[in-house]
Amino acid sequence: MLNSLTTSFVARLKRNDEAAWFELWETFGPVIRAQLTKWGRGRIGAETVRDLSQETLAALSDSIDRYDPAKGARFSTWLLAIAKHVLGDEMDRRSAQKRGSGKRATEFDDGWMGGVSVGVDENYEAAVFRAKVEAAIRLVEKESDFTDFSIYRMRVLDGQPGRGVAAALGISEPTVSRRLAKVRDLLRSRLREVIATYSFTSDEMEEAERNGLALNPTKQDDSAFDECIAEIFHRQTELRRQEQAGLRD
């Protein structure tokens, strides 16, 4: 069975909750657009990629209640299968137009859950995981006190030394450390929630630990956690920068 956070999010999508739709688009839109661009091999433009990524996420909400947990498919696999189906329909439609004939879109079936390959690779899985982490960071930024998150941003995301952060904000280094820990603890909590929301399997639930983000840590884990968060943050920032540059071009 899907966990309660996942099923409640799906219920919001089915009610056409605009906030849920925006959350899904904001979190996984870049991942799907990157995959569609890769598959398109220059045959589809940036605007078409955006349209197809929206169709992918719409199809996800329409078909998610047919997911069979007994077959062990991951959320990321489901997302990729739908994107491949949507792109295939687009390419078939274009081919039919060239021949001067009409073509109806094919229905998305669930045969892939029985073992049909949809081309999942490690890079794609890593991109989906980074998207989840970025979503947790956004939640924490919204919830945190402005100064607290500014400390976390300066100290962890920007890599500034604690002494420099303390001097810039006119506070003591122990205060920097205390408020930094507060944001880190909140981030771990939100990571648990985000990962649970977009996880269909126990394997997905364990992704954070496998990627160096200890969610039930010892004190020694904090430095590695911060380093991993900073790396993911900068990779996601660059991904979005490249995407915006592509749209302008």
C-alpha positions as a LaTeX table, in Angstrom:
\begin{tabular}{lrrr}
\hline
Residue & $x$ (\AA) & $y$ (\AA) & $z$ (\AA) \\
\hline
Met1 & 0.00 & 0.00 & 0.00 \\
Leu2 & 1.04 & 3.60 & $-0.56$ \\
Asn3 & 1.92 & 5.46 & 2.64 \\
Ser4 & $-0.42$ & 8.07 & 4.10 \\
Leu5 & 1.59 & 11.10 & 2.92 \\
Thr6 & 1.59 & 9.79 & $-0.65$ \\
Thr7 & $-2.12$ & 8.97 & $-0.69$ \\
Ser8 & $-3.08$ & 12.34 & 0.82 \\
Phe9 & $-1.05$ & 14.14 & $-1.84$ \\
Val10 & $-2.70$ & 12.07 & $-4.58$ \\
Ala11 & $-6.09$ & 12.95 & $-3.12$ \\
Arg12 & $-5.20$ & 16.64 & $-3.37$ \\
Leu13 & $-4.29$ & 16.20 & $-7.04$ \\
Lys14 & $-7.58$ & 14.49 & $-7.74$ \\
Arg15 & $-9.44$ & 17.41 & $-6.13$ \\
Asn16 & $-7.56$ & 19.70 & $-8.54$ \\
Asp17 & $-5.83$ & 21.39 & $-5.62$ \\
Glu18 & $-3.83$ & 24.14 & $-7.36$ \\
Ala19 & $-1.16$ & 24.16 & $-4.64$ \\
Ala20 & $-0.60$ & 20.42 & $-5.08$ \\
Trp21 & $-0.34$ & 20.81 & $-8.83$ \\
Phe22 & 2.16 & 23.65 & $-8.49$ \\
Glu23 & 4.17 & 21.58 & $-6.00$ \\
Leu24 & 4.34 & 18.66 & $-8.42$ \\
Trp25 & 5.29 & 20.93 & $-11.32$ \\
Glu26 & 7.88 & 22.86 & $-9.32$ \\
Thr27 & 9.50 & 19.72 & $-7.95$ \\
Phe28 & 9.61 & 17.34 & $-10.90$ \\
Gly29 & 9.07 & 19.59 & $-13.92$ \\
Pro30 & 12.83 & 20.17 & $-14.44$ \\
Val31 & 13.58 & 16.42 & $-14.19$ \\
Ile32 & 10.96 & 15.49 & $-16.77$ \\
Arg33 & 11.90 & 18.34 & $-19.09$ \\
Ala34 & 15.56 & 17.26 & $-19.00$ \\
Gln35 & 14.58 & 13.67 & $-19.82$ \\
Leu36 & 12.25 & 14.70 & $-22.66$ \\
Thr37 & 14.98 & 16.92 & $-24.11$ \\
Lys38 & 17.42 & 14.00 & $-23.98$ \\
Trp39 & 14.97 & 11.66 & $-25.69$ \\
Gly40 & 13.94 & 14.31 & $-28.23$ \\
Arg41 & 17.50 & 14.62 & $-29.57$ \\
Gly42 & 16.86 & 18.06 & $-30.99$ \\
Arg43 & 13.58 & 17.10 & $-32.71$ \\
Ile44 & 11.41 & 19.08 & $-30.25$ \\
Gly45 & 11.84 & 22.62 & $-29.02$ \\
Ala46 & 11.83 & 24.01 & $-25.47$ \\
Glu47 & 8.17 & 25.06 & $-25.58$ \\
Thr48 & 7.07 & 21.61 & $-26.76$ \\
Val49 & 9.15 & 20.06 & $-23.99$ \\
Arg50 & 7.33 & 22.22 & $-21.43$ \\
Asp51 & 3.94 & 21.25 & $-22.88$ \\
Leu52 & 4.82 & 17.54 & $-22.81$ \\
Ser53 & 6.09 & 17.76 & $-19.25$ \\
Gln54 & 2.75 & 19.25 & $-18.21$ \\
Glu55 & 0.93 & 16.43 & $-20.00$ \\
Thr56 & 3.14 & 13.93 & $-18.17$ \\
Leu57 & 2.26 & 15.31 & $-14.76$ \\
Ala58 & $-1.44$ & 15.49 & $-15.66$ \\
Ala59 & $-1.36$ & 11.84 & $-16.72$ \\
Leu60 & 0.39 & 10.96 & $-13.48$ \\
Ser61 & $-2.50$ & 12.23 & $-11.38$ \\
Asp62 & $-5.04$ & 10.49 & $-13.62$ \\
Ser63 & $-3.38$ & 7.09 & $-13.43$ \\
Ile64 & $-1.65$ & 6.97 & $-10.06$ \\
Asp65 & $-4.50$ & 5.08 & $-8.37$ \\
Arg66 & $-3.77$ & 2.15 & $-10.69$ \\
Tyr67 & $-0.29$ & 1.69 & $-9.27$ \\
Asp68 & 0.27 & $-1.86$ & $-8.03$ \\
Pro69 & 2.71 & $-1.85$ & $-5.08$ \\
Ala70 & 3.07 & $-5.64$ & $-5.33$ \\
Lys71 & 5.02 & $-5.17$ & $-8.56$ \\
Gly72 & 7.62 & $-3.00$ & $-6.86$ \\
Ala73 & 7.75 & $-0.05$ & $-9.27$ \\
Arg74 & 9.22 & 3.20 & $-7.97$ \\
Phe75 & 7.65 & 6.65 & $-8.21$ \\
Ser76 & 10.49 & 7.65 & $-10.52$ \\
Thr77 & 9.78 & 4.68 & $-12.83$ \\
Trp78 & 6.09 & 5.56 & $-13.00$ \\
Leu79 & 6.95 & 9.15 & $-13.89$ \\
Leu80 & 9.42 & 8.08 & $-16.57$ \\
Ala81 & 7.03 & 5.56 & $-18.14$ \\
Ile82 & 4.36 & 8.22 & $-18.51$ \\
Ala83 & 6.83 & 10.73 & $-19.99$ \\
Lys84 & 7.96 & 8.15 & $-22.54$ \\
His85 & 4.36 & 7.42 & $-23.46$ \\
Val86 & 3.54 & 11.14 & $-23.86$ \\
Leu87 & 6.62 & 11.75 & $-26.03$ \\
Gly88 & 5.82 & 8.70 & $-28.16$ \\
Asp89 & 2.33 & 10.03 & $-28.79$ \\
Glu90 & 3.76 & 13.40 & $-29.84$ \\
Met91 & 6.23 & 11.84 & $-32.28$ \\
Asp92 & 3.52 & 9.55 & $-33.72$ \\
Arg93 & 1.23 & 12.55 & $-34.17$ \\
Arg94 & 3.92 & 14.46 & $-36.04$ \\
Ser95 & 4.62 & 11.45 & $-38.25$ \\
Ala96 & 0.92 & 11.10 & $-39.03$ \\
Gln97 & 0.68 & 14.78 & $-39.94$ \\
Lys98 & 3.51 & 14.35 & $-42.43$ \\
Arg99 & 1.64 & 11.47 & $-44.01$ \\
Gly100 & $-1.56$ & 13.54 & $-44.05$ \\
Ser101 & $-3.46$ & 11.20 & $-41.76$ \\
Gly102 & $-4.95$ & 11.62 & $-38.32$ \\
Lys103 & $-3.75$ & 9.76 & $-35.27$ \\
Arg104 & $-5.52$ & 9.28 & $-31.97$ \\
Ala105 & $-3.45$ & 9.25 & $-28.82$ \\
Thr106 & $-2.97$ & 5.76 & $-27.42$ \\
Glu107 & $-4.13$ & 4.95 & $-23.92$ \\
Phe108 & $-1.50$ & 4.63 & $-21.24$ \\
Asp109 & $-1.56$ & 1.09 & $-19.88$ \\
Asp110 & 0.19 & $-0.47$ & $-16.91$ \\
Gly111 & 2.04 & $-3.24$ & $-18.71$ \\
Trp112 & 5.39 & $-1.66$ & $-17.82$ \\
Met113 & 4.84 & $-2.63$ & $-14.17$ \\
Gly114 & 5.28 & $-6.25$ & $-15.18$ \\
Gly115 & 8.88 & $-5.65$ & $-16.15$ \\
Val116 & 8.87 & $-3.61$ & $-19.36$ \\
Ser117 & 11.97 & $-1.42$ & $-19.45$ \\
Val118 & 11.50 & 2.33 & $-19.75$ \\
Gly119 & 15.18 & 3.22 & $-19.78$ \\
Val120 & 15.68 & 4.15 & $-16.13$ \\
Asp121 & 19.32 & 4.87 & $-15.35$ \\
Glu122 & 21.33 & 6.04 & $-12.36$ \\
Asn123 & 21.55 & 9.62 & $-13.60$ \\
Tyr124 & 17.78 & 9.89 & $-13.86$ \\
Glu125 & 17.24 & 8.33 & $-10.42$ \\
Ala126 & 19.77 & 10.75 & $-8.94$ \\
Ala127 & 17.98 & 13.69 & $-10.59$ \\
Val128 & 14.65 & 12.63 & $-9.06$ \\
Phe129 & 16.26 & 12.36 & $-5.63$ \\
Arg130 & 17.86 & 15.81 & $-5.95$ \\
Ala131 & 14.45 & 17.23 & $-6.89$ \\
Lys132 & 13.03 & 15.87 & $-3.63$ \\
Val133 & 15.86 & 17.43 & $-1.63$ \\
Glu134 & 15.38 & 20.79 & $-3.35$ \\
Ala135 & 11.67 & 20.65 & $-2.52$ \\
Ala136 & 12.52 & 20.12 & 1.16 \\
Ile137 & 14.91 & 23.08 & 1.09 \\
Arg138 & 12.18 & 25.30 & $-0.37$ \\
Leu139 & 9.76 & 24.25 & 2.38 \\
Val140 & 12.31 & 25.02 & 5.08 \\
Glu141 & 13.07 & 28.43 & 3.60 \\
Lys142 & 9.36 & 29.30 & 3.72 \\
Glu143 & 8.89 & 28.05 & 7.28 \\
Ser144 & 12.08 & 29.31 & 8.91 \\
Asp145 & 12.74 & 32.62 & 10.55 \\
Phe146 & 14.39 & 34.88 & 7.96 \\
Thr147 & 17.59 & 35.29 & 9.95 \\
Asp148 & 17.81 & 31.59 & 10.76 \\
Phe149 & 17.62 & 30.57 & 7.13 \\
Ser150 & 19.99 & 33.38 & 6.13 \\
Ile151 & 22.52 & 31.85 & 8.53 \\
Tyr152 & 22.02 & 28.42 & 6.99 \\
Arg153 & 22.32 & 29.84 & 3.49 \\
Met154 & 25.49 & 31.79 & 4.29 \\
Arg155 & 27.12 & 29.05 & 6.34 \\
Val156 & 26.13 & 25.95 & 4.33 \\
Leu157 & 24.87 & 26.88 & 0.87 \\
Asp158 & 27.38 & 29.71 & 0.35 \\
Gly159 & 30.18 & 28.01 & 2.31 \\
Gln160 & 31.10 & 31.00 & 4.47 \\
Pro161 & 33.03 & 30.40 & 7.73 \\
Gly162 & 31.12 & 30.70 & 10.99 \\
Arg163 & 33.23 & 33.64 & 12.10 \\
Gly164 & 32.41 & 35.57 & 8.94 \\
Val165 & 28.68 & 34.87 & 9.26 \\
Ala166 & 28.73 & 36.01 & 12.90 \\
Ala167 & 30.53 & 39.23 & 12.01 \\
Ala168 & 28.21 & 39.96 & 9.08 \\
Leu169 & 25.09 & 39.58 & 11.22 \\
Gly170 & 26.47 & 41.07 & 14.42 \\
Ile171 & 25.93 & 37.93 & 16.51 \\
Ser172 & 28.19 & 35.47 & 18.30 \\
Glu173 & 29.56 & 32.27 & 16.76 \\
Pro174 & 27.70 & 30.11 & 19.31 \\
Thr175 & 24.47 & 31.81 & 18.21 \\
Val176 & 25.32 & 31.02 & 14.58 \\
Ser177 & 25.88 & 27.37 & 15.50 \\
Arg178 & 22.66 & 27.15 & 17.50 \\
Arg179 & 20.47 & 28.70 & 14.82 \\
Leu180 & 22.22 & 26.69 & 12.12 \\
Ala181 & 21.37 & 23.48 & 13.98 \\
Lys182 & 17.74 & 24.59 & 14.26 \\
Val183 & 17.40 & 24.89 & 10.49 \\
Arg184 & 19.28 & 21.65 & 9.90 \\
Asp185 & 16.91 & 19.78 & 12.21 \\
Leu186 & 13.90 & 21.23 & 10.40 \\
Leu187 & 15.41 & 20.29 & 7.05 \\
Arg188 & 15.84 & 16.69 & 8.14 \\
Ser189 & 12.20 & 16.63 & 9.22 \\
Arg190 & 10.98 & 18.04 & 5.91 \\
Leu191 & 13.19 & 15.64 & 3.97 \\
Arg192 & 11.49 & 12.71 & 5.69 \\
Glu193 & 8.10 & 14.11 & 4.70 \\
Val194 & 8.99 & 14.92 & 1.08 \\
Ile195 & 10.64 & 11.57 & 0.48 \\
Ala196 & 7.63 & 9.79 & 2.00 \\
Thr197 & 5.21 & 11.80 & $-0.14$ \\
Tyr198 & 6.91 & 10.78 & $-3.39$ \\
Ser199 & 7.88 & 7.22 & $-2.50$ \\
Phe200 & 6.09 & 4.07 & $-3.62$ \\
Thr201 & 8.63 & 1.56 & $-2.30$ \\
Ser202 & 10.75 & 0.95 & 0.79 \\
Asp203 & 13.82 & 1.28 & $-1.40$ \\
Glu204 & 12.90 & 4.90 & $-2.15$ \\
Met205 & 12.39 & 5.59 & 1.54 \\
Glu206 & 16.02 & 4.66 & 2.16 \\
Glu207 & 17.47 & 6.94 & $-0.51$ \\
Ala208 & 18.50 & 9.72 & 1.84 \\
Glu209 & 20.77 & 7.48 & 3.90 \\
Arg210 & 22.32 & 5.97 & 0.76 \\
Asn211 & 23.06 & 9.47 & $-0.55$ \\
Gly212 & 24.82 & 10.68 & 2.59 \\
Leu213 & 21.87 & 12.48 & 4.17 \\
Ala214 & 21.55 & 10.86 & 7.59 \\
Leu215 & 18.05 & 11.63 & 8.89 \\
Asn216 & 18.61 & 10.00 & 12.30 \\
Pro217 & 22.14 & 11.26 & 12.82 \\
Thr218 & 24.93 & 11.40 & 15.32 \\
Lys219 & 26.74 & 14.71 & 15.78 \\
Gln220 & 29.47 & 13.51 & 13.42 \\
Asp221 & 26.93 & 13.26 & 10.58 \\
Asp222 & 26.09 & 16.98 & 10.53 \\
Ser223 & 29.08 & 18.09 & 8.46 \\
Ala224 & 28.52 & 15.41 & 5.80 \\
Phe225 & 24.81 & 16.26 & 5.73 \\
Asp226 & 25.52 & 19.97 & 5.15 \\
Glu227 & 28.06 & 19.21 & 2.41 \\
Cys228 & 25.60 & 16.97 & 0.60 \\
Ile229 & 22.81 & 19.55 & 0.86 \\
Ala230 & 25.09 & 22.27 & $-0.52$ \\
Glu231 & 26.16 & 20.12 & $-3.47$ \\
Ile232 & 22.57 & 19.27 & $-4.37$ \\
Phe233 & 21.45 & 22.88 & $-3.97$ \\
His234 & 24.10 & 24.13 & $-6.36$ \\
Arg235 & 23.39 & 21.40 & $-8.92$ \\
Gln236 & 19.69 & 22.26 & $-8.88$ \\
Thr237 & 20.44 & 25.97 & $-9.16$ \\
Glu238 & 22.59 & 25.30 & $-12.22$ \\
Leu239 & 19.92 & 23.02 & $-13.73$ \\
Arg240 & 17.32 & 25.77 & $-13.48$ \\
Arg241 & 19.75 & 28.36 & $-14.82$ \\
Gln242 & 20.48 & 26.22 & $-17.88$ \\
Glu243 & 16.79 & 25.60 & $-18.43$ \\
Gln244 & 15.97 & 29.31 & $-18.34$ \\
Ala245 & 18.85 & 30.01 & $-20.74$ \\
Gly246 & 17.46 & 27.37 & $-23.11$ \\
Leu247 & 14.01 & 28.97 & $-23.05$ \\
Arg248 & 15.49 & 32.39 & $-23.85$ \\
Asp249 & 17.39 & 30.89 & $-26.79$ \\
\hline
\end{tabular}
